[in-house]
Amino acid sequence: MTCPPNSVRYNSTLCACRPGYFANATAGGCVLFGANTTISANSGVDDYTTSFPLSFFSFDSIRRFTQSQAVFLEATAVLLLSWMVFCLFLRFKKVGDGRNVWFQIRWWISRLDVCFSTRHWLDDQRVVRKRKTELGGALSIACWILFTGLFSALLYQVITRRTIEVHNVKAANAPELVTFNNDMEFNITTISSMSCSNLLSPNSIVTGTPGFLDYRAASLSNFANFSCQNTSEGPTITFKCNNCQLTQDIFYISWQFVDLPNSPAVAVGFRFEFSASNHNRKKYVTSLGGTVRNTSIADDSPVTFRGTDPNILKFNLIPNLYHNLDDLRLIQPLFHEFLPGSYIRDATQLQASLESSNGLINTTLYINFLSAYIVEINKQNILGPVSFLADLGGLYCISIGIFYYLMVQFEYRVKKLRNEDLVLRRVRSRMKAQAHWDKLRKYVMYTWGCPKMDDSFNWTKNDTEFGGCMMHTRRTGSHSAGGSLRKKPIRKDLISLSQKLSVPSLENTTAPFVQMQGVKNHAACPVTNLQSRGQLHPSTCSDHISSPVHPSSFTDNILIPPPPSLELKSSSDMTMADVQKSLMRLYNYNVLLREKLVSMQSSIHQVAKDSLSSLHQD
């Protein structure tokens, strides 16, 4: 028979793993035992596990994401530096006429001056006024960036270190110890290739110190329930005690593993798990777990446990009284030490021990109940609401003070910065004034049809003297037999903002009078009527069409009629309709004057012609 690697042969036909190795069915051979011997403990009564914000905020995930306050401070520094570099970059950009994107960005940065708008440079004896500058806006946002970063770091500190745990040790008495009724469970696995068949089951428990008066031996069933279970790592011994009342300080429980045919009693380590919970409040659990091997051997070399000397696992049980959890009474286990028993480090010694056929593994569980004292535990907040507000106010003052000092230094040393808000405000004012003027010009052009309000309109000598507003007529038809011109009324739907209209020249007029027909007063048309219909129709202003004016009605009376009366009203009573009526009267008066002038000019021309004809006849 061939033995697997890392094994020794004994009794000529049997194989066993070398010291420090154990048979692993998964690997199909002997595997070196090198498990981590770290001991882990959990109290199970952390404050955050029972606090209200757990259902809304996962504090554990915050702790894993941000390992320290340095993360918040570094992010704040990067963001603050980026903002200051961006503002410095904008300083080198031209504002122009206020229509480029750089002016808009710089203007809105100046609007963000919320911290220093009343703290800018002022001469002596001047009234404090609110000003918003680009420098103040940049430093205000920088101030809030710093304050937000420091505030985040403060919140992280509140979350992670908001309370401290205070332990107070007091002397215990028997009535208090009786109230510590816990459900406890011990699981000890002997790491080996053995099974529960190698076990000699324990049947007794020893209390007290051997050789003293308190030494007692009792049945194990009176203390705990015992069971054994085979696992992939070896047999697991389990002791369960429900509603235990620990009346003694020291407990011993011992058990042995013996050799069986083809299954020697050898082990390479022990793994233990201990848990305790309050019998009436089972959600609070303390636990303890770990693995032990040759931790007490100086050279830490692989060994195999086998022999008569017991391997002792010592545990301490501490009664804890949690005042912050309604006087919860819970026993906290602690691993004290591991005392290795008989062990073998040489393959030859192991071969000799296996051939003797009298080997065993003796294991002892040692429990020390520290009943002389009770540890009282309470949680105290190290950061109350008053101290939190004080810290918050301190952070705000620090943030404001730093950047206020920078602003004072900049404005003191660079005089141009003292009134830098005037530049942006003047550009902004000019831009808004130009926009308002464009709106007014388009409104006048659309309402009264004044082409001279259009910058792109070219003047002609045929424009009338009334500012070019709706006094243009379009020549249509042909001369009549009397030599007069027939004119067609101007339709509003033919009006455009850049339309050029002409007036017939008086030099080509042979008739003594010019008949003005169908002059339409577009100024009297309400603007709301134009805007609501979207287009203009002749019927819109039918009520405002003036009747034809005949010059013959003025030949009998050559006196110039008086101008229309001026009706003044208060600004609150003045409406657009009143303005339109006044303009209508003024327009009709100008028409009368013009017709009077045309009539007189025609008469003068006729008199001149008659004089010339009489001179020729003579």
C-alpha positions as CSV (number, residue, x, y, z in Angstrom):
1,M,0.0,0.0,0.0
2,T,1.3,3.4,-1.0
3,C,0.9,6.3,1.4
4,P,0.0,9.8,0.2
5,P,2.6,12.7,0.2
6,N,3.4,14.3,3.6
7,S,2.5,11.1,5.5
8,V,4.2,8.4,7.6
9,R,3.7,4.6,7.6
10,Y,3.1,2.7,10.8
11,N,2.3,-0.9,11.5
12,S,3.6,-1.7,8.0
13,T,0.2,-1.2,6.4
14,L,-1.3,2.0,7.9
15,C,-0.7,5.7,7.0
16,A,-1.0,8.8,9.0
17,C,-0.2,12.5,8.2
18,R,3.0,14.1,9.3
19,P,3.0,16.4,12.3
20,G,1.1,19.6,11.5
21,Y,-0.8,17.9,8.6
22,F,-4.3,16.5,8.6
23,A,-6.2,14.4,6.1
24,N,-8.5,16.5,3.8
25,A,-11.0,14.6,1.8
26,T,-11.4,17.5,-0.6
27,A,-7.7,17.7,-1.4
28,G,-7.3,13.9,-1.4
29,G,-4.2,13.9,0.8
30,C,-2.5,15.5,3.8
31,V,-2.8,19.3,4.1
32,L,-0.7,21.6,6.3
33,F,-2.8,23.3,8.9
34,G,-2.0,27.0,8.8
35,A,-5.2,28.8,9.7
36,N,-5.3,32.3,11.1
37,T,-5.4,32.4,14.9
38,T,-7.1,35.8,15.2
39,I,-9.8,35.8,17.9
40,S,-13.0,37.8,17.1
41,A,-15.5,39.0,19.6
42,N,-18.8,40.8,19.2
43,S,-20.8,42.4,22.0
44,G,-24.1,42.6,20.0
45,V,-25.3,45.7,21.8
46,D,-23.9,48.5,19.6
47,D,-26.0,51.7,19.9
48,Y,-26.5,52.2,16.2
49,T,-28.2,48.8,15.8
50,T,-31.1,49.9,17.8
51,S,-31.3,53.6,17.0
52,F,-34.1,55.2,15.1
53,P,-32.2,56.6,12.0
54,L,-31.1,53.0,11.0
55,S,-34.1,52.6,8.8
56,F,-33.3,55.9,7.0
57,F,-29.5,56.1,7.0
58,S,-27.0,53.3,6.8
59,F,-24.2,54.5,9.0
60,D,-22.1,51.4,8.4
61,S,-22.0,52.1,4.6
62,I,-20.9,55.7,5.4
63,R,-18.1,54.4,7.6
64,R,-16.9,52.0,4.8
65,F,-17.1,54.7,2.2
66,T,-15.3,57.4,4.3
67,Q,-12.7,55.9,6.4
68,S,-11.8,59.2,8.0
69,Q,-12.5,62.9,8.0
70,A,-9.5,63.4,5.6
71,V,-11.8,62.3,2.7
72,F,-14.1,65.3,3.3
73,L,-11.3,67.7,3.8
74,E,-9.4,66.6,0.7
75,A,-12.6,66.9,-1.4
76,T,-13.2,70.3,0.0
77,A,-9.7,71.5,-0.8
78,V,-9.9,70.2,-4.4
79,L,-13.3,71.8,-5.0
80,L,-12.2,75.1,-3.4
81,L,-9.1,75.3,-5.5
82,S,-11.0,74.5,-8.7
83,W,-13.5,77.3,-8.0
84,M,-10.8,79.9,-7.4
85,V,-8.9,78.9,-10.5
86,F,-12.1,79.2,-12.6
87,C,-12.8,82.7,-11.2
88,L,-9.2,83.7,-11.9
89,F,-9.6,82.4,-15.5
90,L,-12.7,84.5,-16.0
91,R,-10.9,87.7,-14.9
92,F,-8.8,87.6,-18.1
93,K,-11.9,87.4,-20.3
94,K,-13.3,90.6,-21.9
95,V,-16.8,91.8,-21.0
96,G,-17.3,93.4,-24.4
97,D,-20.8,95.0,-24.9
98,G,-22.4,92.6,-22.4
99,R,-23.7,90.1,-25.0
100,N,-21.0,87.4,-24.8
101,V,-21.1,84.4,-22.5
102,W,-18.1,85.6,-20.4
103,F,-20.0,88.7,-19.3
104,Q,-23.0,86.6,-18.4
105,I,-21.0,84.3,-16.3
106,R,-19.1,87.1,-14.6
107,W,-22.4,89.0,-14.0
108,W,-24.0,86.0,-12.3
109,I,-20.9,85.4,-10.2
110,S,-21.3,89.0,-8.9
111,R,-24.9,88.3,-8.1
112,L,-23.8,85.4,-5.8
113,D,-22.2,88.0,-3.5
114,V,-24.4,87.1,-0.5
115,C,-21.8,87.2,2.3
116,F,-19.9,90.4,1.6
117,S,-22.4,92.6,-0.2
118,T,-22.4,95.2,2.6
119,R,-18.7,94.8,3.6
120,H,-16.9,96.1,0.6
121,W,-14.4,99.0,0.7
122,L,-16.0,102.3,1.7
123,D,-14.5,105.7,2.3
124,D,-14.9,107.4,5.7
125,Q,-18.1,109.2,6.5
126,R,-20.1,107.3,3.8
127,V,-23.4,105.5,4.3
128,V,-23.1,101.7,4.0
129,R,-24.8,100.5,0.9
130,K,-25.3,97.1,-0.6
131,R,-23.0,96.3,-3.4
132,K,-22.4,93.0,-5.3
133,T,-19.0,92.6,-6.9
134,E,-17.4,89.8,-8.8
135,L,-14.7,89.4,-6.2
136,G,-17.3,89.2,-3.5
137,G,-19.3,86.6,-5.4
138,A,-16.2,84.4,-5.9
139,L,-15.2,84.6,-2.2
140,S,-18.8,84.1,-1.1
141,I,-19.1,80.8,-2.9
142,A,-15.6,79.8,-1.7
143,C,-16.8,80.6,1.8
144,W,-19.8,78.3,1.4
145,I,-17.7,75.5,-0.2
146,L,-15.3,75.6,2.8
147,F,-18.2,75.7,5.3
148,T,-20.0,72.8,3.6
149,G,-16.8,70.7,3.7
150,L,-16.2,71.4,7.3
151,F,-19.8,70.8,8.2
152,S,-19.7,67.4,6.4
153,A,-16.6,66.5,8.5
154,L,-18.4,67.5,11.6
155,L,-21.4,65.4,10.7
156,Y,-19.1,62.4,10.1
157,Q,-17.6,62.9,13.6
158,V,-21.1,63.1,15.1
159,I,-22.1,59.9,13.4
160,T,-19.0,57.9,14.3
161,R,-18.1,59.4,17.7
162,R,-21.3,60.8,18.9
163,T,-21.2,58.8,22.2
164,I,-18.7,57.2,24.4
165,E,-19.1,54.0,26.4
166,V,-18.5,54.4,30.1
167,H,-17.6,51.3,32.2
168,N,-18.0,51.3,35.9
169,V,-17.0,48.3,38.0
170,K,-18.7,47.6,41.2
171,A,-18.7,44.8,43.7
172,A,-21.3,42.1,43.1
173,N,-23.5,40.3,45.6
174,A,-25.5,37.0,45.3
175,P,-28.9,38.5,44.6
176,E,-27.6,40.5,41.6
177,L,-25.7,37.5,40.1
178,V,-28.9,35.4,40.2
179,T,-30.5,37.9,37.7
180,F,-27.9,37.1,35.0
181,N,-29.9,34.4,33.3
182,N,-28.5,33.8,29.9
183,D,-28.7,31.1,27.2
184,M,-25.2,30.0,26.4
185,E,-23.7,27.7,23.7
186,F,-20.2,26.3,23.4
187,N,-19.0,24.8,20.1
188,I,-15.5,23.3,20.0
189,T,-14.2,21.6,16.9
190,T,-11.1,19.3,17.1
191,I,-9.5,19.8,13.7
192,S,-8.4,16.3,12.6
193,S,-9.5,13.4,10.4
194,M,-11.3,11.8,13.4
195,S,-15.0,11.4,13.8
196,C,-17.4,11.3,16.8
197,S,-16.7,7.6,17.0
198,N,-13.3,8.4,18.5
199,L,-15.0,10.4,21.3
200,L,-15.4,9.3,24.9
201,S,-18.4,11.4,25.9
202,P,-18.1,13.5,29.1
203,N,-20.6,12.8,31.8
204,S,-19.6,15.0,34.6
205,I,-18.8,18.7,35.3
206,V,-16.4,19.8,38.0
207,T,-16.9,23.1,39.9
208,G,-14.5,24.9,42.2
209,T,-10.8,24.6,42.6
210,P,-9.3,21.1,43.1
211,G,-7.9,20.7,46.6
212,F,-10.1,23.4,48.1
213,L,-13.4,23.2,50.0
214,D,-15.5,24.5,47.1
215,Y,-14.4,21.6,44.8
216,R,-17.5,19.7,43.6
217,A,-18.3,17.1,40.9
218,A,-21.8,17.0,39.4
219,S,-23.6,15.4,36.4
220,L,-23.1,17.3,33.1
221,S,-26.8,17.0,32.4
222,N,-27.6,19.2,35.3
223,F,-25.6,22.1,33.7
224,A,-25.9,21.7,29.9
225,N,-27.0,19.4,27.1
226,F,-24.2,17.7,25.2
227,S,-24.0,16.6,21.6
228,C,-21.4,15.7,18.9
229,Q,-21.5,16.3,15.2
230,N,-19.2,15.3,12.4
231,T,-18.0,18.1,10.1
232,S,-15.5,18.4,7.3
233,E,-12.8,19.7,9.7
234,G,-13.5,17.1,12.4
235,P,-15.9,16.3,15.3
236,T,-17.6,19.3,16.9
237,I,-18.6,19.1,20.6
238,T,-21.6,21.3,21.6
239,F,-22.7,22.3,25.1
240,K,-26.0,24.2,25.3
241,C,-27.4,25.7,28.5
242,N,-30.8,27.4,28.6
243,N,-31.5,30.0,31.2
244,C,-28.2,29.2,33.0
245,Q,-27.6,30.4,36.6
246,L,-23.9,30.4,37.3
247,T,-23.6,29.9,41.0
248,Q,-19.9,28.9,41.0
249,D,-16.8,30.7,39.7
250,I,-14.9,27.9,38.1
251,F,-16.2,25.0,35.8
252,Y,-14.2,22.1,34.2
253,I,-15.5,19.9,31.5
254,S,-13.1,17.3,30.0
255,W,-13.4,14.8,27.1
256,Q,-11.1,12.5,25.3
257,F,-10.6,11.1,21.8
258,V,-9.0,7.6,21.5
259,D,-7.5,5.5,18.8
260,L,-9.7,3.3,16.6
261,P,-8.7,0.9,13.9
262,N,-7.5,2.9,10.8
263,S,-8.4,6.2,12.7
264,P,-5.8,7.3,15.2
265,A,-6.4,10.0,17.7
266,V,-4.4,12.9,16.4
267,A,-5.3,16.6,16.0
268,V,-3.6,19.7,14.7
269,G,-5.7,22.5,16.2
270,F,-9.0,23.6,17.8
271,R,-11.7,26.0,16.6
272,F,-14.2,27.4,19.1
273,E,-17.4,29.4,19.0
274,F,-19.2,30.8,22.1
275,S,-22.4,32.8,22.2
276,A,-24.6,34.1,25.0
277,S,-28.0,35.8,24.9
278,N,-30.4,37.2,27.4
279,H,-33.1,34.7,28.0
280,N,-35.9,37.3,27.9
281,R,-34.5,39.6,25.2
282,K,-32.9,37.3,22.7
283,K,-32.1,39.9,20.2
284,Y,-29.1,40.9,22.2
285,V,-26.3,38.4,21.7
286,T,-22.6,38.3,22.5
287,S,-20.4,36.0,20.6
288,L,-16.8,34.9,20.5
289,G,-14.9,32.8,17.9
290,G,-11.4,31.9,16.8
291,T,-8.9,29.2,16.1
292,V,-5.9,28.0,18.2
293,R,-3.0,25.8,17.3
294,N,0.6,25.8,18.7
295,T,0.3,29.5,19.9
296,S,2.2,28.8,23.1
297,I,5.2,27.3,21.4
298,A,8.0,29.8,20.8
299,D,9.1,28.6,17.4
300,D,5.5,28.2,16.0
301,S,6.4,25.0,14.2
302,P,3.8,22.5,13.0
303,V,2.8,20.0,15.7
304,T,0.3,17.2,16.2
305,F,-1.6,17.0,19.5
306,R,-1.5,13.5,21.0
307,G,-0.9,12.4,24.5
308,T,-2.2,12.3,28.1
309,D,-1.6,15.9,29.0
310,P,-4.8,17.9,28.6
311,N,-5.2,20.7,26.1
312,I,-6.9,23.5,28.1
313,L,-9.0,26.2,26.6
314,K,-9.6,28.9,29.2
315,F,-12.5,31.4,29.0
316,N,-13.6,34.2,31.3
317,L,-17.3,35.2,31.7
318,I,-18.0,38.8,32.7
319,P,-21.4,39.9,33.9
320,N,-22.3,43.2,32.1
321,L,-25.2,45.5,33.2
322,Y,-26.3,47.9,30.3
323,H,-28.1,50.8,31.9
324,N,-28.6,52.5,28.5
325,L,-30.6,49.4,27.4
326,D,-33.1,49.3,30.2
327,D,-30.8,47.5,32.6
328,L,-30.0,44.7,30.2
329,R,-28.0,41.9,31.9
330,L,-25.7,40.0,29.5
331,I,-22.7,37.8,30.0
332,Q,-19.7,38.8,27.9
333,P,-17.3,35.9,27.1
334,L,-13.5,36.5,26.7
335,F,-10.9,34.1,25.5
336,H,-8.1,34.0,28.1
337,E,-5.5,31.5,26.8
338,F,-4.8,28.2,25.3
339,L,-2.5,25.8,27.2
340,P,-1.3,23.0,24.8
341,G,-1.0,19.5,26.2
342,S,1.0,16.6,24.8
343,Y,2.2,17.2,21.2
344,I,4.6,15.7,18.7
345,R,6.8,17.7,16.3
346,D,8.9,14.8,14.8
347,A,7.7,12.2,12.3
348,T,9.7,9.4,14.0
349,Q,8.1,10.2,17.4
350,L,4.7,10.3,15.7
351,Q,5.3,6.9,14.1
352,A,6.3,5.4,17.4
353,S,3.3,6.8,19.2
354,L,0.9,5.5,16.6
355,E,2.4,2.0,16.8
356,S,1.9,1.9,20.6
357,S,-1.9,1.9,20.1
358,N,-2.6,3.7,23.4
359,G,-2.8,7.2,22.2
360,L,-5.5,9.7,23.1
361,I,-6.3,13.4,22.9
362,N,-7.3,14.9,26.2
363,T,-9.2,18.2,26.0
364,T,-10.5,20.4,28.9
365,L,-12.8,23.3,28.8
366,Y,-12.0,25.8,31.6
367,I,-14.6,28.4,32.4
368,N,-14.0,31.2,35.0
369,F,-17.0,33.2,35.9
370,L,-15.8,36.5,37.3
371,S,-18.6,37.0,39.8
372,A,-16.8,39.2,42.2
373,Y,-17.6,42.3,40.2
374,I,-20.3,43.6,37.8
375,V,-19.4,45.9,35.0
376,E,-22.0,48.6,34.6
377,I,-22.1,50.1,31.1
378,N,-23.7,53.3,30.0
379,K,-23.5,55.5,26.9
380,Q,-22.9,59.2,27.2
381,N,-23.2,61.8,24.4
382,I,-20.0,63.7,23.9
383,L,-21.7,66.2,21.6
384,G,-25.1,67.6,22.7
385,P,-27.2,70.1,20.8
386,V,-25.6,73.1,22.4
387,S,-22.1,72.0,21.7
388,F,-23.1,71.0,18.2
389,L,-24.5,74.5,17.5
390,A,-21.4,76.0,19.0
391,D,-19.2,74.0,16.7
392,L,-21.4,74.8,13.7
393,G,-21.2,78.5,14.5
394,G,-17.5,78.3,14.9
395,L,-17.1,76.7,11.5
396,Y,-19.2,79.4,9.9
397,C,-17.2,82.2,11.6
398,I,-14.0,80.6,10.5
399,S,-15.2,80.3,6.9
400,I,-16.4,83.9,6.8
401,G,-13.4,85.3,8.5
402,I,-10.8,83.7,6.2
403,F,-12.4,85.0,3.0
404,Y,-13.4,88.4,4.5
405,Y,-9.7,88.9,5.3
406,L,-8.7,88.0,1.7
407,M,-11.3,90.4,0.3
408,V,-10.1,93.3,2.5
409,Q,-6.5,92.6,1.5
410,F,-7.4,92.6,-2.2
411,E,-9.4,95.8,-2.1
412,Y,-6.8,97.5,0.1
413,R,-3.9,96.7,-2.2
414,V,-5.7,96.9,-5.6
415,K,-7.7,100.2,-5.7
416,K,-9.3,99.1,-9.0
417,L,-11.2,96.5,-7.1
418,R,-12.9,99.0,-4.8
419,N,-15.4,100.0,-7.4
420,E,-15.3,97.1,-9.8
421,D,-19.1,96.7,-9.6
422,L,-19.5,99.9,-11.6
423,V,-18.0,98.4,-14.7
424,L,-20.4,95.4,-14.9
425,R,-23.4,97.6,-13.9
426,R,-22.7,100.2,-16.6
427,V,-22.4,97.5,-19.2
428,R,-25.6,95.9,-18.0
429,S,-27.4,99.2,-17.9
430,R,-26.4,100.1,-21.5
431,M,-27.4,96.7,-22.7
432,K,-30.8,96.9,-21.0
433,A,-31.3,100.5,-22.3
434,Q,-30.6,99.4,-25.8
435,A,-33.0,96.5,-25.5
436,H,-35.7,98.8,-24.2
437,W,-35.1,101.3,-27.0
438,D,-35.3,98.5,-29.6
439,K,-38.7,97.4,-28.2
440,L,-40.0,101.0,-28.2
441,R,-38.7,101.7,-31.8
442,K,-40.4,98.5,-33.1
443,Y,-43.6,99.4,-31.3
444,V,-43.7,102.9,-32.8
445,M,-42.9,101.5,-36.3
446,Y,-45.6,98.8,-36.0
447,T,-48.3,101.1,-34.5
448,W,-47.8,104.4,-36.4
449,G,-45.7,103.1,-39.3
450,C,-42.7,105.5,-38.9
451,P,-40.0,104.3,-41.2
452,K,-37.5,106.8,-39.9
453,M,-37.4,104.9,-36.7
454,D,-35.8,102.0,-38.7
455,D,-32.0,102.4,-38.8
456,S,-31.9,100.6,-42.2
457,F,-34.5,103.0,-43.9
458,N,-33.2,105.5,-46.4
459,W,-34.8,108.9,-46.4
460,T,-36.2,110.4,-49.6
461,K,-37.3,113.9,-50.5
462,N,-40.9,112.7,-51.0
463,D,-41.3,112.1,-47.2
464,T,-43.8,114.4,-45.6
465,E,-42.9,116.7,-42.8
466,F,-44.9,114.8,-40.1
467,G,-41.9,112.6,-39.2
468,G,-42.7,110.2,-42.0
469,C,-45.5,108.6,-39.9
470,M,-48.3,107.3,-42.1
471,M,-48.3,110.3,-44.4
472,H,-47.1,108.3,-47.4
473,T,-49.5,107.6,-50.2
474,R,-49.2,105.3,-53.2
475,R,-49.8,106.7,-56.7
476,T,-52.4,104.6,-58.5
477,G,-54.6,105.0,-61.5
478,S,-54.0,107.8,-64.2
479,H,-54.6,111.5,-64.6
480,S,-58.3,112.4,-65.1
481,A,-59.5,114.9,-67.7
482,G,-59.3,117.7,-65.2
483,G,-55.7,116.9,-64.4
484,S,-56.4,115.7,-60.8
485,L,-54.9,112.7,-59.2
486,R,-57.1,109.9,-57.8
487,K,-55.6,108.4,-54.7
488,K,-56.4,105.1,-53.2
489,P,-56.6,104.8,-49.4
490,I,-53.7,103.0,-47.8
491,R,-54.6,99.6,-46.4
492,K,-53.2,98.5,-43.1
493,D,-52.6,95.0,-44.4
494,L,-50.1,96.4,-46.9
495,I,-48.0,98.2,-44.2
496,S,-44.6,96.8,-43.4
497,L,-41.9,98.2,-41.1
498,S,-39.5,99.0,-44.0
499,Q,-42.1,100.0,-46.7
500,K,-41.2,103.1,-48.7
501,L,-44.1,105.2,-49.8
502,S,-44.1,108.3,-52.0
503,V,-46.1,111.5,-52.3
504,P,-46.9,113.0,-55.7
505,S,-44.9,116.1,-56.5
506,L,-46.7,119.4,-56.7
507,E,-44.8,120.6,-59.7
508,N,-46.6,118.2,-62.0
509,T,-50.0,119.0,-60.7
510,T,-52.0,121.0,-63.2
511,A,-55.2,121.2,-61.2
512,P,-55.7,124.2,-59.0
513,F,-56.6,121.9,-56.1
514,V,-55.5,118.6,-54.9
515,Q,-58.3,116.4,-53.7
516,M,-57.3,114.3,-50.6
517,Q,-59.5,111.3,-50.4
518,G,-59.6,108.3,-48.2
519,V,-56.8,109.3,-45.8
520,K,-56.8,106.7,-43.1
521,N,-55.8,107.5,-39.6
522,H,-53.8,104.5,-38.5
523,A,-52.8,106.1,-35.3
524,A,-56.3,105.9,-34.1
525,C,-56.3,102.1,-34.4
526,P,-56.1,100.4,-31.0
527,V,-52.9,98.4,-30.6
528,T,-54.7,95.6,-28.8
529,N,-56.9,95.2,-31.9
530,L,-53.8,94.8,-34.1
531,Q,-52.1,92.3,-31.8
532,S,-55.1,90.1,-31.2
533,R,-55.9,89.6,-34.9
534,G,-52.4,88.9,-36.0
535,Q,-53.0,90.8,-39.3
536,L,-54.5,94.1,-40.4
537,H,-57.7,94.5,-42.3
538,P,-59.3,97.6,-43.7
539,S,-62.4,97.1,-41.8
540,T,-60.5,97.3,-38.5
541,C,-60.2,101.1,-38.6
542,S,-63.3,101.9,-40.7
543,D,-64.6,104.2,-37.9
544,H,-61.5,106.2,-38.0
545,I,-61.4,107.0,-41.8
546,S,-61.6,110.7,-42.3
547,S,-63.9,112.1,-44.9
548,P,-62.5,113.7,-48.0
549,V,-61.4,117.2,-47.5
550,H,-62.2,119.7,-50.3
551,P,-60.0,122.7,-50.7
552,S,-62.9,124.8,-52.0
553,S,-64.3,124.8,-48.6
554,F,-61.3,127.0,-47.5
555,T,-61.1,129.4,-50.4
556,D,-64.0,131.4,-49.1
557,N,-62.2,131.9,-45.8
558,I,-58.4,132.3,-46.0
559,L,-57.9,132.7,-42.3
560,I,-55.9,129.9,-40.6
561,P,-58.1,128.0,-38.2
562,P,-57.0,127.8,-34.5
563,P,-55.1,124.7,-33.3
564,P,-57.0,122.1,-31.4
565,S,-57.4,122.5,-27.7
566,L,-55.0,120.7,-25.4
567,E,-56.7,118.5,-22.8
568,L,-54.4,117.5,-20.0
569,K,-55.2,114.7,-17.5
570,S,-53.3,113.2,-14.6
571,S,-50.9,110.4,-15.3
572,S,-53.2,107.9,-13.6
573,D,-56.2,108.9,-15.7
574,M,-54.3,109.1,-19.0
575,T,-54.8,106.1,-21.3
576,M,-53.6,105.1,-24.7
577,A,-57.0,106.0,-26.2
578,D,-56.6,109.6,-25.0
579,V,-53.2,109.8,-26.6
580,Q,-54.5,108.5,-29.8
581,K,-57.4,111.0,-29.8
582,S,-54.9,113.9,-29.3
583,L,-52.7,112.6,-32.1
584,M,-55.8,112.3,-34.3
585,R,-56.8,116.0,-33.7
586,L,-53.2,117.1,-34.3
587,Y,-53.1,115.1,-37.5
588,N,-56.4,116.6,-38.9
589,Y,-55.1,120.0,-38.0
590,N,-51.9,119.4,-40.0
591,V,-54.0,118.1,-43.0
592,L,-56.0,121.3,-42.9
593,L,-52.9,123.5,-42.9
594,R,-51.4,121.5,-45.7
595,E,-54.6,121.8,-47.9
596,K,-54.6,125.5,-47.2
597,L,-51.0,125.8,-48.3
598,V,-51.7,123.8,-51.5
599,S,-54.7,125.9,-52.3
600,M,-52.8,129.1,-51.9
601,Q,-49.9,127.8,-53.9
602,S,-52.2,126.8,-56.8
603,S,-53.8,130.2,-56.7
604,I,-50.4,131.9,-56.9
605,H,-49.4,129.7,-59.8
606,Q,-52.7,130.5,-61.7
607,V,-52.2,134.2,-61.1
608,A,-48.7,134.0,-62.5
609,K,-49.8,132.1,-65.6
610,D,-52.6,134.7,-66.2
611,S,-50.1,137.5,-65.9
612,L,-47.7,135.9,-68.4
613,S,-50.5,135.2,-70.9
614,S,-51.7,138.8,-70.7
615,L,-48.1,140.1,-71.3
616,H,-47.7,137.9,-74.4
617,Q,-51.0,139.1,-75.8
618,D,-49.9,142.7,-75.4
